[in-house]
Amino acid sequence: MGSSKDADAWMGDAQPYLAPRRAGERDAWSAEAAAHGRRGGQRLLAVEEVDPPADVRTFFRVGLGEKVVVRRRLILLDAEPVELADSYYPSHIARGTALAERGKIPGGAVTLLDSLGHTPAADSLEDVFASAATPYQCDALGLSAGAPVLVLTRYTSSVVGEPIEVTVMTMTRHLQYQRKQGV
């Protein structure tokens, strides 16, 4: 658990973010925040087809000039911004689905992917690094120029090994994850 000086620190678990939700069940972030007596939420900033960053292009195995769909969100904790989350999807999966439309996806993207036959694997690769916040990140997250941020990129494949999602999370808060034995 985080120190008393860091009220936003708690032990997290990536597994709920990789598992489809049941009908009527809260999204993983809202459920995690509620378990800590807090209120989690998000604001959808954009949904668009873009030229992906190089690491996303490589993971999805798409060529130069091929577009992917990105859903850009501002993640809130007790109505305050704590994270920017950009989730990328291969266009052949996202086009014609709620992934490519502006609006909330009931149960979240992982639940929709599962319903489309792209069941996420129970594990993922996560890459973490610290960086100075960009001017955009400072503005969106209410940070001072050059403030440190934690950037976590989660690469998710389906149970059959198909790359289905890359999420880049830029966080202002302390982060701890615990991998449960046997999971």
N, C-alpha and C positions, 0 to 999 in steps of 0.2 A: 504494500500500500504506500502511497505517496506521503511525504512529510506534511505536517500541519500547515506549513507555509504555502502548500500547493493544494488548494481546496478542490481543484479539478482533476486530481490524480486518483485513479483507481485501477484495479487489476482488470484488464479487459480480456476478451477471448474472441479470436477471429472466427471461430466455428459458426456462431449464429449468423454471420454475414455471408456464409457460404451455403447455408441451408434454406431451402424453400420454406415459406411461412404457411401455416394452415389458414383456412378461410376465417376471416375476422380477427386474425392475430396481428398485433402491432408490428411495424417494421422493426428491424434489429436495433437501430439506434434509439428509437423511442423506448423500446423495452429495456435496453441496457441503462439508459438514463433513469428510467422509472425505478429500476432495481436499486439505484443509489439515491432515491428520494428526490430526483431532479426531473426536469421536463426537457426532453429532446425533441427537436424539430428540424425542418429543413425548408429552404426556399429554392425553388427551381429558377436558375438564372438564365439558362439557354439550353436548347436542343438543336443541334445542327450537324451537318456533314462537313468534315474538315479533313485536311491533310494531316495525318497523325504525326506525333513526335517520333523520332527515330526508334526509340525502344518499343513503342507500341506497334510501329510498322513491322519491326523484326519479329515480335511475339506473334502477331497475327499473320505473318508471312504474306503481306500485301506489297505490291510493287509501287514504285514511284508514280504519283498521280492518282493512285487509288484512294478513294475517300473512305472514312469510317464515321460512324455516328458517335457524337459525344453528348452526354448529359452533364451540364455544369450546375452544381448545387452549392449553396451556402448552408453549412451545418450549424445549428443553433443549440445552445445549452441554456435553459432558462431564458429564452428569447435573446440571448447574446451570441454573436458570431464567434465560433471557436475553430472552424475548419472550412476550407474550400475543398470540394470533392468533384473531380472530373472523371466520369466513367465512360470508357470507350468500348464500342461494340463493332464487330465486323459488319459492314453494310449488308452483306448477304443474309445475315441473321436479323438485323434490326429493321431494315426497310419493310414498311407495311405493317409494323407492329407498334405497340405503345412505346417501345424504346425510342422510336424516331419521332414521337409526337410530344408536344408540350403538354404536360399534365402529370399528375400523380399516378403512379402505377400501384394499384392495390396489391399489397403483400411485397412490393419491391421488385427490382429488376431480376433478382435471383429466382424469385417465384415465377415470374413470367418466362424467363429462360427455361426453367424446368418444364413449364406447361407447353413450351414449343419443342420439347424433345432434346434440349441442351442442358441436361442435368449437371450442375456444377459438381466437380470432384470434392471430396471432403477436406482436401488440403489445397494450399496455394503457395506460390512463392511470393515472399514479401521482401522488398528492398527498402531500407531506411537510411536517410542521411539528413544532416542539419545544414541549413543554408540561411543566408540573410534574405529577409522578405523583399520581394520586388515592390515597386510602387503600387501596382495593382493589388497585390496581397495586403499591403499596409492599409490601403483605402478600404478594401472589403472587410478586413478583419479588425480594423480600428487600431492598428499598430503604429509605433513610431518608426521613422525611416531607419532601415538597417536592422530592425528587430530580428532576433533569431526565430526560425520556424523549423519544424520537423516535417520532412516530406516522406511519406510512406507510399510506396507503389505496390499494389497487390495484383499479381498476374494469376488469373483463374482460367483453368481448362475444364472441359466437361469430363464426365466419367470415362469417355472413350478417347480422351486426349486432345480434343479439339479446342483451340484457344477461343474463349468466348467473351472475356471481359478483362479490361485493365482499368483499375481505379487508382488515380493519383490523388492522395489526400495531403493537403498542406495544413498543418495543425499548429495551434498556438499553445496547446496544453501538454502537460506531462503525459506520457503514455507508457503503460506497462502491459505486457501480454504474458499469459501463462498458457503453455501447451499442456493439456491434460494427458496423463499417462494413458496409453491405449487409444488415443484419438489421433 
